[in-house]
Amino acid sequence: MSIGSFHFKNQMFVCDSCPIFSVHFPNKPILPGFMQLLWVREVIENSTPARSIGSFSSVKFIKPITPSQTMMLYIQDKSNFVDFFISLLMTNTVEENIATKGSFFIRSKDP
């Protein structure tokens, strides 16, 4: 994967007081995958109002996202799908910090 074809879209800080961490998981909290995907979907749909997310083509959770981390979302918009990855803001390169990556199929919204 070449990040040169992706562009930065959004950044989000994962607050350690977020209630989800008390149940997922209490002794070793991590951000649930569904919350990551909801964030990706919301960013993509807000940036392309005429289109909406269809189904997933693929999703891979690579590294856990823990409290007090900053996530950066990168997307590559193609005609009928969007590739994305979430990288953690750390001292290494973007590629070394990829936490999640995948693809969504895109569809036009009904008028």
N, C-alpha and C positions, 0 to 999 in steps of 0.2 A: 504494500500500500504506500503510495506517495502522498504525503500530506500537502504537496504543492497544489494539487487539484482541489483541495478542500478549502473552505474559508470559515473563519471564526464567526460564530453566530450569536453566542450568548454565554454568560458566566453566572454561576450560582454558588453561593456559600452554603454549606451544610451545617446548620446550627446544631450544637450539641444538646440543646434543650428541646429539640423537635420531639414531640410525643411518640413518634413511631419507634424511636430507639429504645423506649422502655419495654417494648414487646418484641422487637426484632433486632437483636436478641439481647436480653437484659445484661448478661455478663460479657458479651462481646458484640456490641452494637454495629450493625452495618445498614446502609441504605438499601431498602428492597428494590429489586430489579424493576418491579412495576412502577415505582415512583420515578425512576430514571427514565423509563419509556414514556410516562405521562408528560414529563418535562420536555423531552424531545418532541413529542407530538404537538404539544402546545406551542412551542417555539416555531416549528415548521408551519403549522396551520395559521399562526398569527402573521407569519412573514409571507405567506402565499394564500390570501383570503379566498381566491377562486378555486382552490384545491383542498382536498382533505386527505388524511391518512387512510389507506386501505388496510391491507393485511401486512404482516411482517414477511419479508423474504428470508431474513436471517437475523439472529441476534446472538451475540456471544458476550458473556460476562467474564471478564479476564481478571480483574483485581477488585477486591472489596472497596467500597467507599465508606469511610468511617466518619464519625462526627468531627466537626471543625476542619473539614477539607473544602477546598474550592474546586469546583468542576468547571471545565470549559468545553463547550459543545462546538463541534466543527461539522459542517455538512457539505455534501457535494450534490447539487440538484441536477437531476437528469430528467429526461422527458416524462417517463412514467414511473420513476422511483427516485428515492433519496437515500444515498449512503450517509451514514453518520458515525462519529465516534465521540466519546466522552473521555477527555484527558484530565488527569488531576494536576493542579497547579503545584508543581514542585520544582526542585532545582535541576532535575535531569531534562532530557529532551522531551518534546511532546510525544514522540513515538514510544519512548520508554515508560511513559506514564498513562498509557491508554488503559482505561478501566472497563469500558464497554464499547462494542462496535456492532453495526448491523445495517440493515436496509429495510425501508418501508416501500410498499407499492403506493402510488399516489393516484387519486381519481379526481375528476372535476366535480365540484359541488353542483347539485341540482339548483336551477334558478328559482 
